[in-house]
Structure formats: C-alpha cells, structure tokens
Amino acid sequence: MAFDPCALRPLFPILSQPAYDHPLTYLDNAATTQKPIAVLEAIQHYYSTANANVHRGSHYLSDRATNHFEQARTSLANFINAPEHSHIIWTKGTTEAINMVAYGLEHLLEKDDEILITSLEHHANLVPWQQLAFRTGARLRVIPLTSEGDWQLEYAHYFTDRTRIFAATQVSNAIGVHPPLQEMLALAKQYNAYTLVDGAQAIAHYPIDVEALDCDFYAFSGHKMYGPTGIGVLYGKSQALEVLIPYQTGGEMVHHVAYQATEFNVLPYRLEAGTPHIEGVIGLAAACEFLQSQDRAELLKWEQHLASYTYQRLFKVGGIDIYSPEKGTTLVSLTVPNIHTMDLNSYLDSKGVAVRAGSHCAHPLMAQLGIAGTLRASFACYNTLEDAERFCDALIEAIEILADD
Ligand code: PLP
C-alpha cells in the first residue's frame, strides 16, 4: 500500500501519548475522531484574532468573525457539493439536524401517513421519527433485514402511497453495513416522500455529493470528521428547507418582530436561532480543508484495508462472530460467545486499546441480531497496521484469559 498513515500521525498530537504505559491505540473513531493541529489552530486563531458575535455587529471584529463564519458555510457547501451556501444549516450535530427535520415536517403529516426507516438506524435516526409518529398518528415502518443473515434489506414493498418521509443511514454505525441507499432514495422519490440521509458514519470516509444522492436532507456531525464537537450540518434542498417550521425561534432567525407577529428571516438564518457555535463552525471548515488536502480515495482504501485485515486475522482465529462485512467497510464489529463484550473491552483498555462495547445506540438492531451488543473497532486515516495488530493481539489474549474464567 502506497499510503503511509505515519506521515499523518504528527498532525494529531493526542495520538503520541501513552495509555497506561502502552502505546495509545485509538480505534473508537466511529464514536468520535481525533482532531488535527490545523483544527485546533483554527479555533485558537479565531479567538486570538476575530472573536465577536456574528451578523449583529457593525465593527471591525464582528465583520471579521462574520466573514470567517460565512466563508466556512461556503466551504461546507463545496465539501458536500451543495449548490448554494444557503443550503447549509448549522446544527449541534446529526441528532439535532434530524430532530430539526422531524419537528419541521410535523405540520405536513396526517394520521396513517407513513414514516419509513431501516432496521440499521442509530437511535438518532429512529427516536425522533417514532416520537413524530406518536404526535401525529402517523405510522413508523421499518424495513427489515432479510432472514438470510446477509445484511440485505427487503425494501421494495415498504414504499407505498402513504410514505411521506423516508430516512436512512448511509453506513451503519453498529455493523458497518451500507444499505442500497441510491435505490431506496429513488423509490422514495417515486412516492413523493421527503428523504433524509444520516451521513454521520459516511462523512469522514466517503466523498459526499448531495446533488448526486438527490436527497432532500443530509445530516452529519463535525466531530466524526476530525472537526470539533457541538457542531454539525443539516443540508437541505431549498424547497425542503423552506417547508420546515423553525424548530427554535428567537434572535438571528427573524427579519422583523412586533408583539402581534414575527416575520422570519430568509434561509439559512431562518433555521438558526440564537448565537451560533462560531468556533465550532471555524474548526469544522478547517477539518474540511484537512480532508480536502488529502487523497481521499487513498485514505478510504487504507481504512478499508485495516478493517479487512482485522476481519481476516480474527476470522482465522475462529470462535469469533463477526457482524460487519469482510470488505468495503471501515470497522469490525464482533462478539465472542460466552464472553461479555464489556469484559473484552476492559481487557483491551488495560492494554491501551480504545474500542467500543455495547449496543451502539441501536437497540432494535441488536434485538434483531439476537445479541445485547458488539465490540466495535473503527478505523480512521491515522491508524496504522500496528494499531490493527495490537487490537487483534489483545483481543486474542483476552479471549484466552476470559474463556478460562
Ligand atoms: N447517526 C449515526 C449513524 C451515528 O453513528 C451517530 C453517532 O454515533 C449519530 C447519528 C448521532 O451523532 P451525534 O451524536 O453526533 O449527533
């Protein structure tokens, strides 16, 4: 492989520290990624040179802050190939973006309308729709996995004349599966449903083109793509964003206010009440720049290589149930019969290996798989083959020790 992750590691200072006298092996990237120096410096530079509230002021610093802030919106639009900067709405993250849409579309839903999701969804792309269904009398329908255990979805019959909203993840955070998104989105369009894609697990790995996807909404979080926490994006087509009832009201999102009525601002401000997370926005734009400065196809190939290397090594060991696909994904999700994933996690942690054990905010998916949770190792561009090996070695050791208990 030509790509060398060691060249990237100095850009991520957190990775050079030990964890309990072991090299830190950070494989919890699906939960959150580490941040490159460029992101940390962009935030510090903003506070050192431009800090002021945006849009409201009429002074030097406020203009500077507003320029950086709005340039960041344009960077994000370019990053996902959104046609206009006004299609980018700043949110706290994927969860808030999806809640914003679920709240904003409520006025269009009637009893017995259908909201369709897949069985791969994170709770963030499930609970808001479930609650919306409860409030409106709509039905939440879930596209199941096939009974063959091959992680395929039996989706065709689930789209009906009553489907008003279709929301699906691009990549499963729990088991790394990619649903047939393009086909499902095309079907949803045939039924004139609003479509939302949860891009939380895709955004760091895959170049995203919202025009090509042709979804109405696309949601993602900055912290999963080397950016800061507390900032994310809701992309929407103009006509889709226009129909959303603002989820929050207050300052910034208004054009004119009188006691009798309020005239809302234009997009994107109409959906951004209050002082925004300015340094988060600046940091997120720096994260985009970091990713755009890399050969993203090479990064992806490397991350997939690490995942399939890990898969193959563990598969050869035997006695491990692997739930993620062998190829094409950037994580490995597994269980070991008769050993609790939390015990495996604790052992790995004691060796400096950071992974995640549990249901990964996907209780219904775990229930369908008949398990309580999995152990998930998820890779990012700065992970090395040694990281994958340390994970495999520590896991194999843990199994030997814990199996005897
Ligand atoms: N959707 C998916 C697929 C996720 O993996 C996550 C987080 O793990 C979320 C949504 C929620 O993201 P956030 O907590 O950043 O809002």
Boltz pocket constraint, residues with backbone or C-beta under 6 A from the ligand:
constraints:
  - pocket:
      binder: B
      contacts: [[A, 30], [A, 31], [A, 92], [A, 93], [A, 94], [A, 95], [A, 96], [A, 122], [A, 124], [A, 125], [A, 169], [A, 171], [A, 172], [A, 173], [A, 198], [A, 200], [A, 201], [A, 221]]
      max_distance: 6.0
